[in-house]
Amino acid sequence: MTAAPPPPPVDVDPRLLEVLVCPVTRAPLFYDRARGELVSHTAKLAYPIRDGVPIMLPEEARSLADGE
């Protein structure tokens, strides 16, 4: 079975990106447009963005691999 393709790039309001922080560490998030995720390097988690809405639940986040 092959992995699902990444979601199409989604534009996120820059003002929203300024106020969102990682719910685990309260560290800033970095927007990965290609993957449609908000990334917390501190927590090593990537939060998905679905239909333009960031899903800020740790249990919905993807764990980052080493070097990501």
mmCIF file of the N, C-alpha and C atoms, coordinates in Angstrom:
data_MODEL
# 
_entry.id   MODEL 
# 
loop_
_atom_site.group_PDB 
_atom_site.id 
_atom_site.type_symbol 
_atom_site.label_atom_id 
_atom_site.label_alt_id 
_atom_site.label_comp_id 
_atom_site.label_asym_id 
_atom_site.label_entity_id 
_atom_site.label_seq_id 
_atom_site.pdbx_PDB_ins_code 
_atom_site.Cartn_x 
_atom_site.Cartn_y 
_atom_site.Cartn_z 
_atom_site.occupancy 
_atom_site.B_iso_or_equiv 
_atom_site.pdbx_formal_charge 
_atom_site.auth_seq_id 
_atom_site.auth_comp_id 
_atom_site.auth_asym_id 
_atom_site.auth_atom_id 
_atom_site.pdbx_PDB_model_num 
ATOM 1   N N  . MET A 1 1  ? 0.840  -1.168 0.000  1.00 0.00 ? 1  MET A N  1 
ATOM 2   C CA . MET A 1 1  ? 0.000  0.000  0.000  1.00 0.00 ? 1  MET A CA 1 
ATOM 3   C C  . MET A 1 1  ? 0.892  1.239  0.000  1.00 0.00 ? 1  MET A C  1 
ATOM 4   N N  . THR A 1 2  ? 0.558  2.257  -0.793 1.00 0.00 ? 2  THR A N  1 
ATOM 5   C CA . THR A 1 2  ? 1.352  3.471  -0.846 1.00 0.00 ? 2  THR A CA 1 
ATOM 6   C C  . THR A 1 2  ? 0.789  4.510  0.115  1.00 0.00 ? 2  THR A C  1 
ATOM 7   N N  . ALA A 1 3  ? 1.647  5.426  0.510  1.00 0.00 ? 3  ALA A N  1 
ATOM 8   C CA . ALA A 1 3  ? 1.226  6.502  1.415  1.00 0.00 ? 3  ALA A CA 1 
ATOM 9   C C  . ALA A 1 3  ? 0.308  7.459  0.664  1.00 0.00 ? 3  ALA A C  1 
ATOM 10  N N  . ALA A 1 4  ? -0.601 8.062  1.395  1.00 0.00 ? 4  ALA A N  1 
ATOM 11  C CA . ALA A 1 4  ? -1.510 9.033  0.797  1.00 0.00 ? 4  ALA A CA 1 
ATOM 12  C C  . ALA A 1 4  ? -0.715 10.259 0.366  1.00 0.00 ? 4  ALA A C  1 
ATOM 13  N N  . PRO A 1 5  ? -1.075 10.867 -0.762 1.00 0.00 ? 5  PRO A N  1 
ATOM 14  C CA . PRO A 1 5  ? -0.365 12.071 -1.196 1.00 0.00 ? 5  PRO A CA 1 
ATOM 15  C C  . PRO A 1 5  ? -0.628 13.213 -0.218 1.00 0.00 ? 5  PRO A C  1 
ATOM 16  N N  . PRO A 1 6  ? 0.315  14.157 -0.116 1.00 0.00 ? 6  PRO A N  1 
ATOM 17  C CA . PRO A 1 6  ? 0.083  15.282 0.789  1.00 0.00 ? 6  PRO A CA 1 
ATOM 18  C C  . PRO A 1 6  ? -1.089 16.115 0.299  1.00 0.00 ? 6  PRO A C  1 
ATOM 19  N N  . PRO A 1 7  ? -1.758 16.814 1.209  1.00 0.00 ? 7  PRO A N  1 
ATOM 20  C CA . PRO A 1 7  ? -2.875 17.657 0.799  1.00 0.00 ? 7  PRO A CA 1 
ATOM 21  C C  . PRO A 1 7  ? -2.374 18.813 -0.050 1.00 0.00 ? 7  PRO A C  1 
ATOM 22  N N  . PRO A 1 8  ? -3.234 19.391 -0.878 1.00 0.00 ? 8  PRO A N  1 
ATOM 23  C CA . PRO A 1 8  ? -2.802 20.529 -1.685 1.00 0.00 ? 8  PRO A CA 1 
ATOM 24  C C  . PRO A 1 8  ? -2.448 21.702 -0.764 1.00 0.00 ? 8  PRO A C  1 
ATOM 25  N N  . PRO A 1 9  ? -1.519 22.566 -1.200 1.00 0.00 ? 9  PRO A N  1 
ATOM 26  C CA . PRO A 1 9  ? -1.146 23.713 -0.369 1.00 0.00 ? 9  PRO A CA 1 
ATOM 27  C C  . PRO A 1 9  ? -2.356 24.572 -0.031 1.00 0.00 ? 9  PRO A C  1 
ATOM 28  N N  . VAL A 1 10 ? -2.365 25.036 1.206  1.00 0.00 ? 10 VAL A N  1 
ATOM 29  C CA . VAL A 1 10 ? -3.454 25.862 1.701  1.00 0.00 ? 10 VAL A CA 1 
ATOM 30  C C  . VAL A 1 10 ? -2.856 27.175 2.180  1.00 0.00 ? 10 VAL A C  1 
ATOM 31  N N  . ASP A 1 11 ? -3.502 28.276 1.841  1.00 0.00 ? 11 ASP A N  1 
ATOM 32  C CA . ASP A 1 11 ? -3.047 29.556 2.356  1.00 0.00 ? 11 ASP A CA 1 
ATOM 33  C C  . ASP A 1 11 ? -3.646 29.770 3.736  1.00 0.00 ? 11 ASP A C  1 
ATOM 34  N N  . VAL A 1 12 ? -2.801 30.206 4.656  1.00 0.00 ? 12 VAL A N  1 
ATOM 35  C CA . VAL A 1 12 ? -3.230 30.477 6.020  1.00 0.00 ? 12 VAL A CA 1 
ATOM 36  C C  . VAL A 1 12 ? -3.022 31.964 6.273  1.00 0.00 ? 12 VAL A C  1 
ATOM 37  N N  . ASP A 1 13 ? -3.985 32.570 6.929  1.00 0.00 ? 13 ASP A N  1 
ATOM 38  C CA . ASP A 1 13 ? -3.924 33.995 7.241  1.00 0.00 ? 13 ASP A CA 1 
ATOM 39  C C  . ASP A 1 13 ? -2.657 34.285 8.055  1.00 0.00 ? 13 ASP A C  1 
ATOM 40  N N  . PRO A 1 14 ? -1.784 35.166 7.570  1.00 0.00 ? 14 PRO A N  1 
ATOM 41  C CA . PRO A 1 14 ? -0.549 35.483 8.297  1.00 0.00 ? 14 PRO A CA 1 
ATOM 42  C C  . PRO A 1 14 ? -0.801 35.985 9.715  1.00 0.00 ? 14 PRO A C  1 
ATOM 43  N N  . ARG A 1 15 ? -1.909 36.675 9.931  1.00 0.00 ? 15 ARG A N  1 
ATOM 44  C CA . ARG A 1 15 ? -2.229 37.158 11.288 1.00 0.00 ? 15 ARG A CA 1 
ATOM 45  C C  . ARG A 1 15 ? -2.496 35.990 12.224 1.00 0.00 ? 15 ARG A C  1 
ATOM 46  N N  . LEU A 1 16 ? -3.095 34.921 11.694 1.00 0.00 ? 16 LEU A N  1 
ATOM 47  C CA . LEU A 1 16 ? -3.340 33.730 12.492 1.00 0.00 ? 16 LEU A CA 1 
ATOM 48  C C  . LEU A 1 16 ? -2.013 33.069 12.869 1.00 0.00 ? 16 LEU A C  1 
ATOM 49  N N  . LEU A 1 17 ? -1.099 33.016 11.918 1.00 0.00 ? 17 LEU A N  1 
ATOM 50  C CA . LEU A 1 17 ? 0.206  32.404 12.185 1.00 0.00 ? 17 LEU A CA 1 
ATOM 51  C C  . LEU A 1 17 ? 0.974  33.173 13.259 1.00 0.00 ? 17 LEU A C  1 
ATOM 52  N N  . GLU A 1 18 ? 0.750  34.469 13.360 1.00 0.00 ? 18 GLU A N  1 
ATOM 53  C CA . GLU A 1 18 ? 1.437  35.282 14.368 1.00 0.00 ? 18 GLU A CA 1 
ATOM 54  C C  . GLU A 1 18 ? 0.991  34.954 15.785 1.00 0.00 ? 18 GLU A C  1 
ATOM 55  N N  . VAL A 1 19 ? -0.251 34.522 15.959 1.00 0.00 ? 19 VAL A N  1 
ATOM 56  C CA . VAL A 1 19 ? -0.771 34.294 17.307 1.00 0.00 ? 19 VAL A CA 1 
ATOM 57  C C  . VAL A 1 19 ? -0.787 32.832 17.729 1.00 0.00 ? 19 VAL A C  1 
ATOM 58  N N  . LEU A 1 20 ? -0.717 31.907 16.772 1.00 0.00 ? 20 LEU A N  1 
ATOM 59  C CA . LEU A 1 20 ? -0.737 30.495 17.131 1.00 0.00 ? 20 LEU A CA 1 
ATOM 60  C C  . LEU A 1 20 ? 0.605  30.059 17.698 1.00 0.00 ? 20 LEU A C  1 
ATOM 61  N N  . VAL A 1 21 ? 0.553  29.255 18.746 1.00 0.00 ? 21 VAL A N  1 
ATOM 62  C CA . VAL A 1 21 ? 1.752  28.652 19.327 1.00 0.00 ? 21 VAL A CA 1 
ATOM 63  C C  . VAL A 1 21 ? 1.465  27.174 19.556 1.00 0.00 ? 21 VAL A C  1 
ATOM 64  N N  . CYS A 1 22 ? 2.511  26.408 19.759 1.00 0.00 ? 22 CYS A N  1 
ATOM 65  C CA . CYS A 1 22 ? 2.362  24.987 20.038 1.00 0.00 ? 22 CYS A CA 1 
ATOM 66  C C  . CYS A 1 22 ? 1.618  24.809 21.363 1.00 0.00 ? 22 CYS A C  1 
ATOM 67  N N  . PRO A 1 23 ? 0.555  24.015 21.388 1.00 0.00 ? 23 PRO A N  1 
ATOM 68  C CA . PRO A 1 23 ? -0.179 23.813 22.642 1.00 0.00 ? 23 PRO A CA 1 
ATOM 69  C C  . PRO A 1 23 ? 0.611  23.020 23.679 1.00 0.00 ? 23 PRO A C  1 
ATOM 70  N N  . VAL A 1 24 ? 1.650  22.335 23.265 1.00 0.00 ? 24 VAL A N  1 
ATOM 71  C CA . VAL A 1 24 ? 2.457  21.533 24.194 1.00 0.00 ? 24 VAL A CA 1 
ATOM 72  C C  . VAL A 1 24 ? 3.551  22.375 24.833 1.00 0.00 ? 24 VAL A C  1 
ATOM 73  N N  . THR A 1 25 ? 4.278  23.156 24.004 1.00 0.00 ? 25 THR A N  1 
ATOM 74  C CA . THR A 1 25 ? 5.449  23.881 24.490 1.00 0.00 ? 25 THR A CA 1 
ATOM 75  C C  . THR A 1 25 ? 5.261  25.394 24.536 1.00 0.00 ? 25 THR A C  1 
ATOM 76  N N  . ARG A 1 26 ? 4.226  25.888 23.910 1.00 0.00 ? 26 ARG A N  1 
ATOM 77  C CA . ARG A 1 26 ? 3.978  27.328 23.758 1.00 0.00 ? 26 ARG A CA 1 
ATOM 78  C C  . ARG A 1 26 ? 5.047  28.016 22.907 1.00 0.00 ? 26 ARG A C  1 
ATOM 79  N N  . ALA A 1 27 ? 5.795  27.229 22.146 1.00 0.00 ? 27 ALA A N  1 
ATOM 80  C CA . ALA A 1 27 ? 6.819  27.756 21.246 1.00 0.00 ? 27 ALA A CA 1 
ATOM 81  C C  . ALA A 1 27 ? 6.167  28.175 19.926 1.00 0.00 ? 27 ALA A C  1 
ATOM 82  N N  . PRO A 1 28 ? 6.835  29.050 19.178 1.00 0.00 ? 28 PRO A N  1 
ATOM 83  C CA . PRO A 1 28 ? 6.303  29.453 17.863 1.00 0.00 ? 28 PRO A CA 1 
ATOM 84  C C  . PRO A 1 28 ? 6.188  28.264 16.921 1.00 0.00 ? 28 PRO A C  1 
ATOM 85  N N  . LEU A 1 29 ? 5.263  28.387 15.976 1.00 0.00 ? 29 LEU A N  1 
ATOM 86  C CA . LEU A 1 29 ? 5.058  27.361 14.952 1.00 0.00 ? 29 LEU A CA 1 
ATOM 87  C C  . LEU A 1 29 ? 5.560  27.890 13.613 1.00 0.00 ? 29 LEU A C  1 
ATOM 88  N N  . PHE A 1 30 ? 6.007  26.985 12.769 1.00 0.00 ? 30 PHE A N  1 
ATOM 89  C CA . PHE A 1 30 ? 6.460  27.329 11.442 1.00 0.00 ? 30 PHE A CA 1 
ATOM 90  C C  . PHE A 1 30 ? 5.535  26.659 10.434 1.00 0.00 ? 30 PHE A C  1 
ATOM 91  N N  . TYR A 1 31 ? 5.103  27.426 9.448  1.00 0.00 ? 31 TYR A N  1 
ATOM 92  C CA . TYR A 1 31 ? 4.143  26.943 8.456  1.00 0.00 ? 31 TYR A CA 1 
ATOM 93  C C  . TYR A 1 31 ? 4.866  26.213 7.343  1.00 0.00 ? 31 TYR A C  1 
ATOM 94  N N  . ASP A 1 32 ? 4.549  24.950 7.150  1.00 0.00 ? 32 ASP A N  1 
ATOM 95  C CA . ASP A 1 32 ? 5.065  24.152 6.035  1.00 0.00 ? 32 ASP A CA 1 
ATOM 96  C C  . ASP A 1 32 ? 3.937  24.086 5.008  1.00 0.00 ? 32 ASP A C  1 
ATOM 97  N N  . ARG A 1 33 ? 3.977  24.996 4.048  1.00 0.00 ? 33 ARG A N  1 
ATOM 98  C CA . ARG A 1 33 ? 2.900  25.110 3.059  1.00 0.00 ? 33 ARG A CA 1 
ATOM 99  C C  . ARG A 1 33 ? 2.797  23.861 2.206  1.00 0.00 ? 33 ARG A C  1 
ATOM 100 N N  . ALA A 1 34 ? 3.930  23.282 1.837  1.00 0.00 ? 34 ALA A N  1 
ATOM 101 C CA . ALA A 1 34 ? 3.934  22.109 0.958  1.00 0.00 ? 34 ALA A CA 1 
ATOM 102 C C  . ALA A 1 34 ? 3.213  20.929 1.598  1.00 0.00 ? 34 ALA A C  1 
ATOM 103 N N  . ARG A 1 35 ? 3.348  20.776 2.899  1.00 0.00 ? 35 ARG A N  1 
ATOM 104 C CA . ARG A 1 35 ? 2.702  19.655 3.602  1.00 0.00 ? 35 ARG A CA 1 
ATOM 105 C C  . ARG A 1 35 ? 1.377  20.047 4.246  1.00 0.00 ? 35 ARG A C  1 
ATOM 106 N N  . GLY A 1 36 ? 1.076  21.340 4.290  1.00 0.00 ? 36 GLY A N  1 
ATOM 107 C CA . GLY A 1 36 ? -0.160 21.783 4.919  1.00 0.00 ? 36 GLY A CA 1 
ATOM 108 C C  . GLY A 1 36 ? -0.145 21.529 6.414  1.00 0.00 ? 36 GLY A C  1 
ATOM 109 N N  . GLU A 1 37 ? 0.980  21.885 7.053  1.00 0.00 ? 37 GLU A N  1 
ATOM 110 C CA . GLU A 1 37 ? 1.139  21.635 8.489  1.00 0.00 ? 37 GLU A CA 1 
ATOM 111 C C  . GLU A 1 37 ? 1.755  22.837 9.186  1.00 0.00 ? 37 GLU A C  1 
ATOM 112 N N  . LEU A 1 38 ? 1.472  22.936 10.467 1.00 0.00 ? 38 LEU A N  1 
ATOM 113 C CA . LEU A 1 38 ? 2.159  23.871 11.341 1.00 0.00 ? 38 LEU A CA 1 
ATOM 114 C C  . LEU A 1 38 ? 3.132  23.050 12.172 1.00 0.00 ? 38 LEU A C  1 
ATOM 115 N N  . VAL A 1 39 ? 4.397  23.399 12.115 1.00 0.00 ? 39 VAL A N  1 
ATOM 116 C CA . VAL A 1 39 ? 5.453  22.579 12.705 1.00 0.00 ? 39 VAL A CA 1 
ATOM 117 C C  . VAL A 1 39 ? 5.992  23.219 13.979 1.00 0.00 ? 39 VAL A C  1 
ATOM 118 N N  . SER A 1 40 ? 6.079  22.404 15.022 1.00 0.00 ? 40 SER A N  1 
ATOM 119 C CA . SER A 1 40 ? 6.735  22.792 16.269 1.00 0.00 ? 40 SER A CA 1 
ATOM 120 C C  . SER A 1 40 ? 8.014  21.978 16.372 1.00 0.00 ? 40 SER A C  1 
ATOM 121 N N  . HIS A 1 41 ? 9.146  22.652 16.104 1.00 0.00 ? 41 HIS A N  1 
ATOM 122 C CA . HIS A 1 41 ? 10.430 21.951 16.196 1.00 0.00 ? 41 HIS A CA 1 
ATOM 123 C C  . HIS A 1 41 ? 10.745 21.610 17.651 1.00 0.00 ? 41 HIS A C  1 
ATOM 124 N N  . THR A 1 42 ? 10.290 22.438 18.578 1.00 0.00 ? 42 THR A N  1 
ATOM 125 C CA . THR A 1 42 ? 10.542 22.204 19.994 1.00 0.00 ? 42 THR A CA 1 
ATOM 126 C C  . THR A 1 42 ? 9.864  20.931 20.473 1.00 0.00 ? 42 THR A C  1 
ATOM 127 N N  . ALA A 1 43 ? 8.595  20.742 20.094 1.00 0.00 ? 43 ALA A N  1 
ATOM 128 C CA . ALA A 1 43 ? 7.838  19.548 20.507 1.00 0.00 ? 43 ALA A CA 1 
ATOM 129 C C  . ALA A 1 43 ? 8.040  18.384 19.540 1.00 0.00 ? 43 ALA A C  1 
ATOM 130 N N  . LYS A 1 44 ? 8.665  18.657 18.386 1.00 0.00 ? 44 LYS A N  1 
ATOM 131 C CA . LYS A 1 44 ? 8.858  17.652 17.343 1.00 0.00 ? 44 LYS A CA 1 
ATOM 132 C C  . LYS A 1 44 ? 7.518  17.094 16.863 1.00 0.00 ? 44 LYS A C  1 
ATOM 133 N N  . LEU A 1 45 ? 6.565  18.033 16.661 1.00 0.00 ? 45 LEU A N  1 
ATOM 134 C CA . LEU A 1 45 ? 5.233  17.688 16.190 1.00 0.00 ? 45 LEU A CA 1 
ATOM 135 C C  . LEU A 1 45 ? 4.851  18.572 15.005 1.00 0.00 ? 45 LEU A C  1 
ATOM 136 N N  . ALA A 1 46 ? 4.006  18.035 14.121 1.00 0.00 ? 46 ALA A N  1 
ATOM 137 C CA . ALA A 1 46 ? 3.461  18.789 12.995 1.00 0.00 ? 46 ALA A CA 1 
ATOM 138 C C  . ALA A 1 46 ? 1.943  18.686 13.063 1.00 0.00 ? 46 ALA A C  1 
ATOM 139 N N  . TYR A 1 47 ? 1.308  19.838 13.225 1.00 0.00 ? 47 TYR A N  1 
ATOM 140 C CA . TYR A 1 47 ? -0.149 19.891 13.347 1.00 0.00 ? 47 TYR A CA 1 
ATOM 141 C C  . TYR A 1 47 ? -0.768 20.064 11.961 1.00 0.00 ? 47 TYR A C  1 
ATOM 142 N N  . PRO A 1 48 ? -1.747 19.242 11.595 1.00 0.00 ? 48 PRO A N  1 
ATOM 143 C CA . PRO A 1 48 ? -2.342 19.339 10.257 1.00 0.00 ? 48 PRO A CA 1 
ATOM 144 C C  . PRO A 1 48 ? -3.248 20.558 10.118 1.00 0.00 ? 48 PRO A C  1 
ATOM 145 N N  . ILE A 1 49 ? -3.406 20.979 8.889  1.00 0.00 ? 49 ILE A N  1 
ATOM 146 C CA . ILE A 1 49 ? -4.376 22.026 8.556  1.00 0.00 ? 49 ILE A CA 1 
ATOM 147 C C  . ILE A 1 49 ? -5.388 21.360 7.640  1.00 0.00 ? 49 ILE A C  1 
ATOM 148 N N  . ARG A 1 50 ? -6.636 21.323 8.072  1.00 0.00 ? 50 ARG A N  1 
ATOM 149 C CA . ARG A 1 50 ? -7.703 20.678 7.291  1.00 0.00 ? 50 ARG A CA 1 
ATOM 150 C C  . ARG A 1 50 ? -8.744 21.707 6.904  1.00 0.00 ? 50 ARG A C  1 
ATOM 151 N N  . ASP A 1 51 ? -8.997 21.810 5.629  1.00 0.00 ? 51 ASP A N  1 
ATOM 152 C CA . ASP A 1 51 ? -9.964 22.780 5.102  1.00 0.00 ? 51 ASP A CA 1 
ATOM 153 C C  . ASP A 1 51 ? -9.675 24.184 5.610  1.00 0.00 ? 51 ASP A C  1 
ATOM 154 N N  . GLY A 1 52 ? -8.374 24.513 5.705  1.00 0.00 ? 52 GLY A N  1 
ATOM 155 C CA . GLY A 1 52 ? -7.970 25.847 6.135  1.00 0.00 ? 52 GLY A CA 1 
ATOM 156 C C  . GLY A 1 52 ? -7.978 26.065 7.634  1.00 0.00 ? 52 GLY A C  1 
ATOM 157 N N  . VAL A 1 53 ? -8.295 25.029 8.414  1.00 0.00 ? 53 VAL A N  1 
ATOM 158 C CA . VAL A 1 53 ? -8.381 25.144 9.870  1.00 0.00 ? 53 VAL A CA 1 
ATOM 159 C C  . VAL A 1 53 ? -7.244 24.355 10.524 1.00 0.00 ? 53 VAL A C  1 
ATOM 160 N N  . PRO A 1 54 ? -6.376 25.036 11.279 1.00 0.00 ? 54 PRO A N  1 
ATOM 161 C CA . PRO A 1 54 ? -5.326 24.313 11.991 1.00 0.00 ? 54 PRO A CA 1 
ATOM 162 C C  . PRO A 1 54 ? -5.926 23.422 13.083 1.00 0.00 ? 54 PRO A C  1 
ATOM 163 N N  . ILE A 1 55 ? -5.513 22.166 13.110 1.00 0.00 ? 55 ILE A N  1 
ATOM 164 C CA . ILE A 1 55 ? -5.977 21.218 14.121 1.00 0.00 ? 55 ILE A CA 1 
ATOM 165 C C  . ILE A 1 55 ? -4.886 21.164 15.192 1.00 0.00 ? 55 ILE A C  1 
ATOM 166 N N  . MET A 1 56 ? -5.107 21.880 16.281 1.00 0.00 ? 56 MET A N  1 
ATOM 167 C CA . MET A 1 56 ? -4.076 22.086 17.295 1.00 0.00 ? 56 MET A CA 1 
ATOM 168 C C  . MET A 1 56 ? -4.179 21.091 18.454 1.00 0.00 ? 56 MET A C  1 
ATOM 169 N N  . LEU A 1 57 ? -4.541 19.876 18.159 1.00 0.00 ? 57 LEU A N  1 
ATOM 170 C CA . LEU A 1 57 ? -4.635 18.829 19.172 1.00 0.00 ? 57 LEU A CA 1 
ATOM 171 C C  . LEU A 1 57 ? -3.405 17.938 19.093 1.00 0.00 ? 57 LEU A C  1 
ATOM 172 N N  . PRO A 1 58 ? -2.669 17.786 20.179 1.00 0.00 ? 58 PRO A N  1 
ATOM 173 C CA . PRO A 1 58 ? -1.469 16.945 20.142 1.00 0.00 ? 58 PRO A CA 1 
ATOM 174 C C  . PRO A 1 58 ? -1.737 15.532 19.636 1.00 0.00 ? 58 PRO A C  1 
ATOM 175 N N  . GLU A 1 59 ? -2.900 14.977 19.946 1.00 0.00 ? 59 GLU A N  1 
ATOM 176 C CA . GLU A 1 59 ? -3.192 13.615 19.496 1.00 0.00 ? 59 GLU A CA 1 
ATOM 177 C C  . GLU A 1 59 ? -3.443 13.542 17.990 1.00 0.00 ? 59 GLU A C  1 
ATOM 178 N N  . GLU A 1 60 ? -3.687 14.664 17.339 1.00 0.00 ? 60 GLU A N  1 
ATOM 179 C CA . GLU A 1 60 ? -3.860 14.701 15.886 1.00 0.00 ? 60 GLU A CA 1 
ATOM 180 C C  . GLU A 1 60 ? -2.562 15.038 15.162 1.00 0.00 ? 60 GLU A C  1 
ATOM 181 N N  . ALA A 1 61 ? -1.539 15.439 15.911 1.00 0.00 ? 61 ALA A N  1 
ATOM 182 C CA . ALA A 1 61 ? -0.263 15.853 15.319 1.00 0.00 ? 61 ALA A CA 1 
ATOM 183 C C  . ALA A 1 61 ? 0.559  14.652 14.881 1.00 0.00 ? 61 ALA A C  1 
ATOM 184 N N  . ARG A 1 62 ? 1.388  14.904 13.894 1.00 0.00 ? 62 ARG A N  1 
ATOM 185 C CA . ARG A 1 62 ? 2.318  13.901 13.388 1.00 0.00 ? 62 ARG A CA 1 
ATOM 186 C C  . ARG A 1 62 ? 3.664  14.136 14.077 1.00 0.00 ? 62 ARG A C  1 
ATOM 187 N N  . SER A 1 63 ? 4.291  13.061 14.536 1.00 0.00 ? 63 SER A N  1 
ATOM 188 C CA . SER A 1 63 ? 5.620  13.175 15.119 1.00 0.00 ? 63 SER A CA 1 
ATOM 189 C C  . SER A 1 63 ? 6.634  13.409 14.005 1.00 0.00 ? 63 SER A C  1 
ATOM 190 N N  . LEU A 1 64 ? 7.537  14.336 14.244 1.00 0.00 ? 64 LEU A N  1 
ATOM 191 C CA . LEU A 1 64 ? 8.575  14.617 13.258 1.00 0.00 ? 64 LEU A CA 1 
ATOM 192 C C  . LEU A 1 64 ? 9.680  13.582 13.342 1.00 0.00 ? 64 LEU A C  1 
ATOM 193 N N  . ALA A 1 65 ? 10.165 13.194 12.195 1.00 0.00 ? 65 ALA A N  1 
ATOM 194 C CA . ALA A 1 65 ? 11.308 12.285 12.131 1.00 0.00 ? 65 ALA A CA 1 
ATOM 195 C C  . ALA A 1 65 ? 12.568 13.084 12.423 1.00 0.00 ? 65 ALA A C  1 
ATOM 196 N N  . ASP A 1 66 ? 13.634 12.414 12.807 1.00 0.00 ? 66 ASP A N  1 
ATOM 197 C CA . ASP A 1 66 ? 14.905 13.087 13.043 1.00 0.00 ? 66 ASP A CA 1 
ATOM 198 C C  . ASP A 1 66 ? 15.317 13.838 11.792 1.00 0.00 ? 66 ASP A C  1 
ATOM 199 N N  . GLY A 1 67 ? 15.739 15.078 11.972 1.00 0.00 ? 67 GLY A N  1 
ATOM 200 C CA . GLY A 1 67 ? 16.186 15.891 10.850 1.00 0.00 ? 67 GLY A CA 1 
ATOM 201 C C  . GLY A 1 67 ? 15.102 16.678 10.148 1.00 0.00 ? 67 GLY A C  1 
ATOM 202 N N  . GLU A 1 68 ? 13.859 16.479 10.510 1.00 0.00 ? 68 GLU A N  1 
ATOM 203 C CA . GLU A 1 68 ? 12.767 17.231 9.885  1.00 0.00 ? 68 GLU A CA 1 
ATOM 204 C C  . GLU A 1 68 ? 12.651 18.602 10.504 1.00 0.00 ? 68 GLU A C  1 
# 
